[in-house]
Amino acid sequence: MSTLILPLIMIAVLFMMFRSNKKRQEQAQQMRAGLEPGAGVRTIGGMYAQVKSVNEETVELELAPGVVAHFTKGAIAAVLEPQEYDAIINGRPADEEIEAADEADEKPVSFDKADDPDNGGAATEAPKDK
């Protein structure tokens, strides 16, 4: 009886490994099948580009304005959300970061002639309404 336990455990582990690998392959195939022109993608080499056209086995990616290259569909690692792609390419902060920055902003600083930094004075807060 104890001689059967070890082979059964090994068979179960192999089954789970093959099953998870098959799921990953199916997810990648679905992602690549859903490629559309205009989508932002990341290649397996870490290059970010925009999809220009999709063929049966290849994809045309615009790497920079006017620079188009052909890649196999297998070279696409991820299809990015439009906001995520824009933030990566243009360096724009995410919406949450913008909101946090707005909340952190303090009152504007203004300078009176008497408090001019050129004359050794210090900056004061904006005058409050009466």
Secondary structure, DSSP 8 states (H G I E B T S, - for coil): -HHHHHHHHHHHHHHHHHHHHHHHHHHHHHHHHT--TT-EEEETTS-EEEEEEE-SSEEEEEEETTEEEEEEGGGEEEEE-HHHHHHHHH----HHHHHHHHHH----EE--STT-GGGT---EE-----
